[in-house]
Amino acid sequence: MISPRKQIIELIEKGTIQVENINEALKLTKVAPDAIAWKKFMDHLLLWLGGMALSFSAMFFVAYNWSDLGRFAKFGMAEALLALAIFAYWKFGENKVVGKVSLLSATILLGVLLALVGQTYQTGADPWQLFFYWALFMLPWAVLGRFAAIWLVWLALLVVSILLYQDDLRGRFWGSVNPETVANMLIFFLITTTLAIWEYLSPRLVWLSERWAIRLLAATSGFTITWLAMESIFDGKGAFAIITILIWIVWLFALIVFYLKIKPDLFMLTGGCLSAIVVLTSFFGNLMLSDWSAGGWLFLALLVIGMGAGAAFWLKNVHRKWAHESN
């Protein structure tokens, strides 16, 4: 569905809306925010910033005054703030901004409490355990909260735990493969699977339909597999590098088909084009610049310009086609 902003732009380009009536049209369609909308935006922004500042200040306060605070003072402050955040969520509910801020603050304070337990009683020798158990214990809140941001926090905690656990993977199952590469591949599959499930459930669950969260997942997935493909081109050896390139090709093909035919999204297609340009540039650069010749640099520069121009031309035609079909 075309947005009101795009509809207004098309009407202005066609001359349906005269120049002197543009401001009035923007106000009537609420494309341009009025004073009430700005007040609501600032109110929500300050509420989010205040909630996050309070949560992180508790973390920094305990860390800075660690030697001056007793055990009961540390736990008492963390547990009191956590209980207050849970009470605020129960009081205001999940459908209000105050409730969502309270739930996210409670999630952060849960991590503070787990860090306190680990440091005080030395329950975990490995840092990855903190983030893993943090994600595990907050999972019921994420299920009950039905809030996109808290699910992204949960996913981020899993990603951090995988990154911290990568040293333990060395030499266990992957032979000579860099454990960082294995960790990045696991993260790619985790985020891509989450993206696929999110897209599948978004038409059925309204709270999952926020495009910013879906695009953030897609951008992270694309960055990860693009980085792995570049790593395979420059430093990869053996079957693992070939498999990585094949996975990148399958990912790129699935991305373009899905967001071109099934669920049109120009942002996603732009990200796919950028990934293709980066990987192809890396491939030809690895072939042409082994001797650092001027001709190789010139060819690479022309290749980047050509691929960029071709991608822009294709994306512009796709956008025009979608605009024409929506009319």
Secondary structure as UniProt FT lines:
FT   HELIX           4..14
FT   HELIX           19..21
FT   HELIX           22..28
FT   TURN            29..30
FT   HELIX           35..64
FT   TURN            65..68
FT   HELIX           71..92
FT   TURN            94..95
FT   HELIX           97..121
FT   HELIX           127..145
FT   HELIX           148..165
FT   HELIX           166..169
FT   TURN            170..173
FT   TURN            175..176
FT   HELIX           179..201
FT   TURN            202..204
FT   HELIX           206..208
FT   HELIX           211..234
FT   HELIX           238..257
FT   HELIX           258..262
FT   HELIX           266..288
FT   TURN            289..290
FT   HELIX           294..326
//
